[in-house]
Amino acid sequence: MLYDVDVVHVPEQTLAVLPGRGPVRAIGERMRRLRAIVAEAGLTASGPMIGRFYEETRDGETIDYDVCLAVTAGEDGSVPDRIGEARGELVPAHHTLATRHTGPRDQMDDAVAALHEALAAVGYRAAGPLWEVYVAGAAEGLGPAEFVTDLRIPYAR
């Protein structure tokens, strides 16, 4: 499959972040846990779930990755440092290289490769982890072939 890669402006975001190390197949359980933590803290979700991957993902391997959920900041613009076992994080506005994948997560290798090829083509380097923004998926009642994921890599010149 061919992927178009674009430069995308990402506005400032307030996130609830559940960091951890584990197999990628546990991501759904970790997402449910983060949603429960956010609800128990009385915070309001304001966007889709996000996975941030600090290592290349391979099925069955244990890797470092965060599960994140955009939340509405307090009236003063703040989010708590600790949210149960999660933490609050303010992500400043930034630009990323981005592409969209439709289909199951285990078939997005070509999309990730397209991002890295685009980085190399313009002489940039990755300036952070790969972000997978889960636009539509199982939570919306979709089957894996219908999942929509935006993949983003922050970059530096």
Order of alpha helices (4+ residues) and beta strands (2+ residues): beta-beta-alpha-beta-beta-beta-beta-beta-alpha-beta-beta-beta
